[in-house]
């Protein structure tokens, strides 16, 4: 197999690596541009606050306050009052889409979510409801339910490692494309590319697993702790699909890079043939006349002059 076959052998894993890189890029740029309808559909979780104003005060008194202690009752009342105050001051938007580098927000009309603002992209971003919803202006540090506070602290810590995993997966995938050029020339290049591909796959799966588990738990806590305040949460399927697609393509490309390091050497095998002998050693039959031996004509036997018999070493009677 020549160089053409070698190039064809590594073309598929190279294209799959490009696909994984594109998917990772979409994960990163999701919810970063308010003018892009496509990017506005890419988010880890959406917090819907469009029904905050419909929550009646009696619901807090009848359902929530009877299930908590006196201290928690005061915090519950203060949280409800803070949400209503933020809503009246137009500081509380209808929804918040949480992405990897920031969040987007806007208004909800007739079941349609219209994004009109996105925060400035920030590394190791985490969504702080007290800060984003302007609930920390009252001076009460612990407005949110205890269970939600604990989960938000966990989310803050884990989101940092999730962000690092995505960045490392992106960097390793870019390096994989660069090292992949060396795979055109030798199987050693394919082996080096395989090592980089495995590293990228590990970080990609780590990021996808972490983000999925993190936001599944966080959405459940939002729906449990803030449902009675008119706040609900839902997961963003498009961004998770892009993340897991990148992981799947990264894994597939790793397998094919490994295959190309074992096969498709790119060398052209020379045709081996037995060279024809210039000289053939043939048995010559001694006798009169000429005869045929094994398909070859033998030379006639030498004759000697009998007139001179003084010295005839080769004469035989």
C-alpha positions in Angstrom: 0.0 0.0 0.0 1.5 3.4 -1.0 1.2 6.9 0.3 -2.2 7.3 -1.3 -3.6 4.3 0.7 -1.9 5.7 3.8 -3.7 9.0 3.4 -7.0 7.3 2.8 -6.5 5.2 6.0 -6.1 8.2 8.3 -8.7 10.4 6.5 -11.6 9.1 8.5 -10.1 9.5 12.0 -8.9 13.0 11.0 -12.4 14.0 9.9 -13.9 12.6 13.1 -11.4 14.6 15.1 -12.4 17.8 13.3 -16.0 16.9 14.1 -15.2 16.5 17.8 -13.4 19.9 17.7 -16.5 21.6 16.2 -18.8 20.1 18.8 -16.5 21.3 21.6 -16.5 24.8 20.1 -20.3 24.8 20.1 -20.3 23.8 23.8 -18.0 26.7 24.6 -19.8 29.4 22.6 -23.3 28.4 23.7 -25.3 31.2 25.4 -22.6 33.9 24.6 -24.3 35.9 21.8 -27.8 37.3 22.2 -28.1 37.9 18.5 -27.6 34.3 17.5 -30.7 32.1 17.6 -28.6 29.0 17.3 -26.3 29.8 20.2 -29.3 30.8 22.4 -30.5 27.2 22.2 -27.3 25.9 23.7 -27.4 25.9 27.5 -26.8 23.6 30.4 -29.8 24.6 32.4 -32.6 27.2 32.1 -34.1 28.8 35.3 -37.6 30.0 34.5 -38.9 32.8 36.7 -41.8 34.0 34.6 -44.3 32.8 37.2 -42.8 34.5 40.2 -45.5 37.2 40.3 -48.3 34.6 40.3 -47.2 33.1 43.7 -49.7 34.0 46.4 -48.5 34.9 49.8 -50.9 32.4 51.4 -49.1 29.6 49.7 -46.0 30.4 51.7 -47.9 30.7 54.9 -49.9 27.5 54.5 -47.4 25.2 52.7 -43.9 26.4 53.5 -44.0 28.0 56.9 -45.7 25.1 58.6 -42.8 22.8 57.5 -39.9 24.9 58.7 -38.6 26.3 62.0 -39.0 29.8 63.1 -35.6 30.9 61.8 -36.4 29.3 58.4 -39.8 31.0 58.3 -38.1 34.4 58.5 -35.7 33.5 55.7 -38.5 32.1 53.6 -40.5 35.3 54.0 -37.5 37.5 53.2 -36.7 35.4 50.1 -40.3 35.8 48.9 -40.2 39.5 49.6 -36.9 39.9 47.8 -38.1 38.1 44.7 -41.2 40.3 44.6 -39.1 43.4 45.1 -36.7 42.4 42.3 -39.6 41.7 40.0 -41.2 45.1 40.7 -37.9 46.8 40.1 -37.6 45.0 36.7 -34.3 43.5 37.9 -35.7 40.0 37.6 -36.0 38.6 34.1 -38.3 35.8 32.9 -35.6 33.2 32.4 -31.8 32.6 32.6 -29.9 30.2 30.3 -26.7 29.0 31.9 -23.8 28.2 29.7 -20.1 27.3 30.1 -18.8 30.9 30.0 -21.8 32.8 31.1 -25.6 33.2 31.0 -28.2 34.7 28.7 -31.5 36.2 29.8 -34.7 37.7 28.3 -38.5 37.7 28.2 -40.9 34.9 27.8 -43.9 35.6 25.6 -46.5 33.1 24.6 -44.2 30.2 25.5 -41.4 31.6 23.4 -38.1 32.5 25.0 -36.6 35.7 23.5 -33.0 36.3 24.5 -31.9 40.0 24.6 -28.9 40.0 26.9 -25.8 37.7 27.5 -23.2 38.2 30.2 -19.6 38.8 29.3 -17.8 35.4 28.9 -15.8 34.5 31.9 -13.6 31.5 32.7 -14.7 29.1 35.5 -18.1 30.8 35.4 -20.8 29.6 37.9 -24.3 30.9 38.2 -25.0 32.6 41.5 -28.7 33.3 41.9 -28.3 35.8 44.8 -26.0 37.9 42.6 -27.7 37.5 39.2 -31.2 37.9 40.6 -30.2 40.9 42.7 -31.2 39.2 45.9 -28.1 40.1 48.0 -29.0 43.8 48.3 -31.2 43.2 51.4 -28.1 42.4 53.5 -29.4 38.9 54.5 -26.7 36.4 53.5 -28.7 33.2 53.7 -32.0 33.8 51.8 -32.0 30.6 49.9 -33.1 27.3 51.4 -30.3 25.3 53.2 -30.4 22.4 50.7 -30.0 24.8 47.8 -27.2 26.7 49.5 -25.3 23.4 49.9 -25.8 22.4 46.3 -24.7 25.8 45.0 -21.5 25.6 47.0 -20.9 22.2 45.4 -21.8 23.5 42.0 -19.3 26.4 42.4 -16.4 24.0 43.2 -17.3 21.4 40.6 -17.9 23.9 37.9 -14.3 24.9 38.0 -13.0 21.4 37.3 -15.7 21.0 34.6 -14.4 24.1 32.9 -10.8 22.9 33.1 -11.8 19.6 31.6 -13.5 21.2 28.6 -10.5 23.5 28.1 -8.0 20.6 28.2 -10.2 18.5 25.9 -10.3 21.4 23.4 -6.5 21.9 23.6 -5.8 18.2 23.3 -8.1 17.9 20.3 -6.3 20.8 18.6 -2.9 19.2 19.3 -4.3 15.9 17.9 -5.0 17.6 14.6 -1.5 19.0 14.4 0.2 15.7 15.4 -2.1 13.9 12.9 -0.1 15.3 10.0 2.8 13.1 11.0 0.6 10.1 10.6 0.6 10.5 6.9 4.3 9.5 6.7 4.6 6.6 9.2 2.8 4.4 11.7 4.9 6.0 14.4 3.1 9.2 13.7 -0.2 7.4 14.1 1.0 6.0 17.4 1.9 9.5 18.7 -1.5 10.8 17.5 -3.2 7.9 19.3 -1.7 8.9 22.6 -2.9 12.5 22.2 -6.3 11.3 21.1 -6.7 9.1 24.2 -5.8 12.1 26.4 -8.4 14.2 24.6 -11.0 11.5 24.9 -10.4 11.1 28.7 -10.9 14.8 29.3 -13.9 15.0 27.0 -15.7 12.2 28.8 -14.7 13.7 32.2 -16.2 17.0 31.2 -19.4 15.5 29.7 -20.0 13.2 32.7 -19.3 16.0 35.2 -21.6 18.6 33.5 -24.4 16.1 33.0 -24.4 14.9 36.6 -23.9 18.4 38.0 -26.8 20.1 36.2 -29.2 17.2 36.6 -28.7 17.5 40.4 -28.9 21.3 40.3 -32.1 21.3 38.2 -33.7 18.9 40.6 -32.7 21.1 43.6 -34.1 24.2 41.9 -37.4 22.4 41.2 -37.6 21.1 44.7 -36.5 24.1 46.7 -37.8 27.0 44.6 -40.9 25.6 43.0 -43.2 27.2 45.5 -41.6 30.5 44.8 -42.6 30.3 41.1 -39.1 29.2 39.9 -38.6 26.1 37.8 -35.6 24.6 36.0 -35.0 22.5 32.9 -32.0 21.0 31.2 -30.8 22.1 27.8 -30.7 19.0 25.6 -28.9 20.6 22.6 -25.7 21.5 24.5 -25.5 18.1 26.2 -26.0 16.5 22.8 -23.1 18.5 21.5 -20.9 17.6 24.5 -21.6 13.8 24.2 -21.3 13.9 20.4 -17.8 15.4 20.9 -17.0 12.6 23.4 -18.3 9.9 21.0 -16.3 11.3 18.0 -13.2 11.6 20.1 -13.5 8.0 21.2 -14.1 6.7 17.7 -11.1 8.7 16.3 -8.9 7.3 19.0 -9.8 3.7 18.0 -9.1 4.4 14.3 -5.8 6.2 15.0 -4.8 3.1 16.9 -5.8 1.0 13.9 -3.8 3.1 11.6 -0.7 2.7 13.8 -1.0 -1.1 13.3 -2.0 -1.2 9.6 -1.6 0.9 6.5 2.2 1.3 6.6 2.3 3.3 3.4 5.2 1.3 2.0 5.1 0.0 -1.6 6.1 -3.7 -1.6 8.5 -4.5 -4.5 7.6 -7.5 -6.6 10.0 -10.2 -6.0 11.1 -12.4 -9.0 13.9 -14.9 -9.5 16.6 -13.4 -11.7 17.5 -15.4 -14.8 20.9 -17.0 -14.7 23.3 -15.7 -17.3 25.1 -19.0 -17.4 23.6 -22.5 -17.2 25.7 -25.4 -16.3 24.5 -28.2 -18.6 25.7 -31.8 -18.6 27.2 -32.7 -21.9 26.8 -36.2 -23.2 30.0 -37.6 -24.8 29.4 -39.5 -28.0 29.4 -39.3 -31.7 27.2 -37.0 -33.5 24.7 -34.8 -31.6 22.0 -35.7 -29.2 19.3 -33.9 -27.2 19.3 -33.8 -23.4 16.6 -32.3 -21.4 15.4 -30.2 -24.3 18.9 -28.8 -25.0 21.2 -29.8 -28.0 24.6 -31.0 -26.9 27.8 -30.2 -28.7 29.4 -33.1 -30.8 32.2 -35.0 -29.1 35.7 -34.0 -29.9 37.6 -36.0 -32.4 41.4 -36.7 -32.4 43.9 -37.2 -35.1 45.3 -40.8 -34.9 48.3 -40.0 -37.0 50.2 -38.5 -34.1 50.4 -41.0 -31.2 53.5 -39.7 -29.5 51.6 -38.0 -26.6 47.9 -38.4 -26.3 46.8 -38.0 -22.7 43.1 -37.6 -23.5 42.8 -40.4 -26.0 40.8 -43.4 -24.9 40.3 -46.6 -26.8 
